[in-house]
Amino acid sequence: MGLRDEILEQPEVARRHLASSSAAIDALVARLRANPIYHLFIAARGTSDHAAIYGQYLFGVVNALSVGLAAPSVVSVYGVEPRVGRSLVVGISQSGASPDIVAVVAAARRQGAPTLAITNAPDSPLGAAAEYVIDLAAGPERAVAATKTYTTSLLALARLSGALAGEPTEALQGIPDAIAAALEVEPEVERITGELASMDRGVIVGRGFEYATAREWALKLKELAQVFADPYSAADFLHGPIALVQPGIPVLVLAPAGAAAPGQLQLLRDLRERRVDTLVASDVADARALGRWSIALPAGLPERLRPIVSIVPAQLFAYHLTRARGLDPDQPRYLSKVTRTV
Amino acid sequence: MGLRDEILEQPEVARRHLASSSAAIDALVARLRANPIYHLFIAARGTSDHAAIYGQYLFGVVNALSVGLAAPSVVSVYGVEPRVGRSLVVGISQSGASPDIVAVVAAARRQGAPTLAITNAPDSPLGAAAEYVIDLAAGPERAVAATKTYTTSLLALARLSGALAGEPTEALQGIPDAIAAALEVEPEVERITGELASMDRGVIVGRGFEYATAREWALKLKELAQVFADPYSAADFLHGPIALVQPGIPVLVLAPAGAAAPGQLQLLRDLRERRVDTLVASDVADARALGRWSIALPAGLPERLRPIVSIVPAQLFAYHLTRARGLDPDQPRYLSKVTRTV
């Protein structure tokens, strides 16, 4: 099983995750209904931190909670346990082995706050530290670059958010097929990466829900393809980093339908005027037409769930760009599967 | 007045800010003493977002608050006003003109939460939206790249944190002289940037309090010198982006004394083994000796206040690297002083 196998396995893994026990979600939702919270803090590193960013938009927009990403060093380096009040504190880690994430969750639990671990290793230290545990049930992830544990982490967050909002689960049940549809772009993605093989720098722009996708796409490009890929929300991009763009440095833009679309389309038109090469990932043909290259995303998904699907072509892009650059996606430089940061 | 003048003006500006009225801070602290809070959310973009990151560590470590950075798009793009409960909600913006930051603060105020604006324009929309306003009193900032409004934003946060903790203000009073001492490295910084003129990519690593400095240093390098400068906390760096480093791509490491120092020193030794060129900014000679290049930071500052000073050599570095690369630091490409993101 290599990285590509794990990317292609995601429809099946998503199906398995959705069929897995919802007991932890049900119990946590019952507790939060009895004792409402306003705040949610999420501690995570690396790829899991991008799942946390998705959670920030999801629980903000769907559940109207104030969501913050924890700075784990406050606990692990400075030894201070911030007061969490009645926040829900969530740790996300596929291995469940990172001491700093465990420390944040353990500190919150000592204060009596509800705590949740989202992990592929429920028997891990993180699983032991949290009161509630959602098992990703993604099966062993052998590739160093996380893919299926990312999409299942997003799914787990979406299940919890939907259950807390009392939403029906039909839309979630459509995700495995949507991931399968997203995988069909592989031949086109491979063709594009062939043209971009000399790319050693790039900017990736998302907004709102797709900001998490931009961050995760960039990380995959860094760790696998050794590309300096700089991810931004469109708003922050205009606050300085736009100075980086110039002909020859591609800008990858996530511009699917939704509330963030108008701003993304304006950005695409501005970049076109500046003769910058863009790659557009979108479910809207008019948006794709604004890019030099484009990748089609499956249409018809609710905006709040789409990041679970839109990362999939980006994973394929990173995989094939890595090979186009003569590197081995299954042997990324300097990295190991479990990173135990303190 | 150009960018360099504003960098050099910072000791005087810091002195002026510290002498400015503390009425807003006193009133806010009195309110927070009467009605204690556990949570603080900060909304900001660009350079101000890096002040917010400093605030996350500062109020976490010194005041044991749970601090989150707001995702302004939740309000401005998706039209949802998250419940803030009894959080303190802070907006930071030198111009006070960014509609998305104003929207976050206004939404919190409508809910009755205490709100604070930190701005160089107290008469701005942000100043009008917040119940409490700290005037940076930095004087007009004309250069597109923010420098003196960054250091005064940090100072404003440090004043508030210290007042809330009931700390004496002596250490704060030493900051203007420390900034003046930090400016003395300019000839050495100019010499180093001459050697690095061909740098078009780089990684910047901070940890804990100095993570904000790494982020702001990177932004200055992007917007002024057009360098793909990727900032990381050391923990996140090990989760993937370390794959980017190789001989010829310098890594700039903030490694001053303090709780985060042991990890940074280990990272420097690892990078040396991999023959990566590092530049070390530190107040400790042993740490500096681990780098191919080094910049001395003034010694003896409390760790929680040092980011106000350690950014200053980084600003000089960005200014001189920009010139060494044949670019004009006073005319950054595509940027304007006020960015009104929605």
Interface residues (C-beta under 8 A of the other chain):
Chain A: Y38 H39 F41 R45 G46 T47 D49 Q56 Y57 G60 V61 A64 L65 S66 V67 G68 L69 A70 A71 P72 S73 V74 V77 Y78 G79 V80 E81 P82 R83 V84 G85 S87 D100 A145 D200 R201 R207 G208 Y211 L219 K222 E223 L224 Q226 F228 D230 S233 A234 A235 D236 L238 H239 G240 P241 I242 A243 L244 V245 Q246 A259 A260 G263 R274 P332 R333 Y334 L335 T339 T341 V342
Chain B: Y38 H39 F41 R45 G46 T47 D49 Q56 Y57 G60 V61 A64 L65 S66 V67 G68 L69 A70 A71 P72 S73 V74 V77 Y78 G79 V80 E81 P82 R83 V84 G85 S87 D100 A145 D200 R201 R207 G208 Y211 L219 K222 E223 L224 Q226 F228 D230 S233 A234 A235 D236 L238 H239 G240 P241 I242 A243 L244 V245 Q246 A259 A260 G263 R274 P332 R333 Y334 L335 T339 T341 V342
